Amino acid sequence: MKPLILSVEDDLQMTSLLRTMFEISDYPLIQAKTAKEALTRFLSDKPDLVVLDLGLPDADGLEVIRKIRSFSQAPILVLSARSEPADKIQALDLGADDYLAKPFSVDELLARIRVICRRLDQTGTLPEAAVFRNGGLEIRYDEQEVRLDGQLLHLTPMEYRILVLFSRNLGKVLTRNYLTTQIWNSTWNSDMTNLRVYMTMLRKKLNHRFIETSFGVGYKMVRESADTAQEA
């Protein structure tokens, strides 16, 4: 069965386009035009995935992300005319799983939804150890909990997914193409932009430790020595 999608969009033409697109693709759909209606429908219909516009008439869509994330980890794909990096960073930092700027390709939107659907269907394979440690970094896979120097880190679901990917490849350079393929199953230019946004946020939360840039190639998680951890 395909996931139930909640589409939150107030523009009538865009609402009609999305309804037609999802109907042709056989996705069950519910729609909302305001932030209040979106939250009401989310609570009553329990959708599997939210496609969210940020420019809503009664509230900023960022507030919808914030409220949903206070009680649910359902995937949220932002579909917005806002294309500035700051807008993407804020939405992703609040817990959005993906961000696609308008105007957009229908094929790309459907592909991104298919990637999210595959993630919903996959349980994932955890490393043999239940806990990963690298200097002052600790990842408890069973609890999906991350601590830095003993302090709990608040990561978005996507930041956590990326960090786990690095922990499984400690010391290896992961190319940008490899990362976007593993995360979004594609290598679109927009994925490269989103990757840079996520890496900026993740490295900031890690106090710019553990993950190094291999210029022109990608990123690598390095092993932190005890001395380095104490200096940090």
Secondary structure, 3 states (H helix, E strand, C coil): CCCCEEEECCCHHHHHHHHHHHHHCCCCEEEECCHHHHHHHHHHHCCCEEEECCECCCCEHHHHHHHHHCCCCCCEEEEECCCCHHHHHHHHHHCCCEEEECCCCHHHHHHHHHHHHHHHHCCCCCCCCCEEEECCEEEECCCCEEEECCEEECCCHHHHHHHHHHHCCCCCEEEHHHHHHHHHCCCCHHHHHHHHHHHHHHHHHCCCCCEEEECCCEEEECCCCHHHHHHC
